[in-house]
Amino acid sequence: MLTVVSYLFSLLLKRRSNAFLHANGNLTSDQLVRLSSSSACQLLEMVKSIIPELHHGMHKGQAGRVAIVGGCKEYTGAPYFAAISALKVGADLSHVFCTGDAAPVIKSYSPELIVHPILDNNNVLSELSEWLPRFHVLVIGPGLGREEQLMKTTAAVILRAKERQLPLIIDADGLYLVTQDPSIIYGYDNVILTPNVAEFGRLYKKIFSRDPDPQESVTNVKQLSREMGNVTIVQKGAQDIISNGEHVLICTEPCSPRRCGGQGDLLSGSMGTFSVWASMAGESQLQCSLVSTYGRGMCAAYAACLLTRRCNSLAFKSHGRSMTTTDMISQIHSAFEGLFS
């Protein structure tokens, strides 16, 4: 069977230089995983094509202005991890919109973040709307919490961001909001959802009124994406499965078995920066053909998955079981250079 699949894949490579990794209905999940893995070099070149070159003519903000919407009294680490990861990957400015009682704590973590303690203000929509034109992307959900008023506010923020066609990365409690009301992002082609297996299962059941088939993970992700109007979905797991309902990519970059809290925040924050770069590359026509094939969302998602998994691997080598997300963030530079230089 492996020989047959390898032969078929060699034929596909000859016929299409872009590796033809979109999910053909005649291929099983296992075959898709093998095909995606076999084209890792091509996908790496796809990511490299969106990374902006540093030069002395650049000015502050040009490489990315990222906003994190999240952070409440109980959860202050998650928005920090997402925001600092966006900066460490290469964004120029990183903002955090959080509740008033979370702001002093988040500010104390790093002077490099711009923190806005307004999420629980009565005029939050007015204040935040004034900031929206300054951002390239919103990362929604890290440390947000599930307090009813915060959920309503976040839903309104998403609608305002959609009006401006801003890219959205939705994670954690943002996914809880989407699961309660999927119509908020239905059909929006500029959004990436990043559920873990449990979060994916809840969202899938909300849409299809049944549990996903545990033997067909790839098919499940593709089906859910298509049913939600071809939004990009990243199902995090032993292998990260990425689909926009038409195409599928599998990130099989090796990582460790250590699963400390906060890794998803590193993923969502870095994905925000890659999303900015993918959009900029598209506007300047500097992207490679694979970006055109898969779209900016899938490219950004794949890049962030690669980086996060490499950070995990490098940090685990140094710290083993004691590894935390802070250790992973300290590996962003090494992981980035090792993958994309």
Disulfide bonds with the S-S distance in Angstrom:
none
